[in-house]
Amino acid sequence: MRSLADGGVAVVTGSSRGIGLEVARGGVNSLTYALAAELREHGVRVNAVCPGAETRLSSGADYEAAIERLHRRGILDDLMHAGAQAPPPAEYVAQLYLFLATTESADVTGRVFAGAGGYIGEFPRPAERYLAWRDHAASPPWTPDEIAALIQGDG
């Protein structure tokens, strides 16, 4: 039996709908970041692929209605909408999975990729953005008005 010290590769399937649209699907992407950080010291690489491909889930009246709803709500822009209406065969994204499982990607870990047809993309890792700092030992707590000014860019 191999131990974690022997290294390994995990390529999980996430979803581009997990980027702020669906909690469960976004959890896979977040888990990818966390597992990659935890397992890196053991030589284990963890990446996610958010595939776009024709499957039984990406065809039929229910799928088409869902795509139209997302487009109408502004969640899918015109380009994404057009692409979702004609998803490519799965073999186009399979090569991305294959690459991530090979030694050619030995330095790639903790990343979330998108692949569909002739398209390959990467979702940027969520990052905290500095707004302000206050020394809690020398200052009172923030007021709601101060926080509002910071968040709305007035601070």
Secondary structure, DSSP 8 states (H G I E B T S, - for coil): ---GGG-EEEEEE--GGGTTT-HHHHHHHHHHHHHHHHHGGGTEEEEEEEEE---GGGSSHHHHHHHHHHHHTTSS-HHHHHHHHS---THHHHHHHHHHHSGGGTT--SEEEEEETTEEEEE------------TTTS----HHHHHHHHTT--
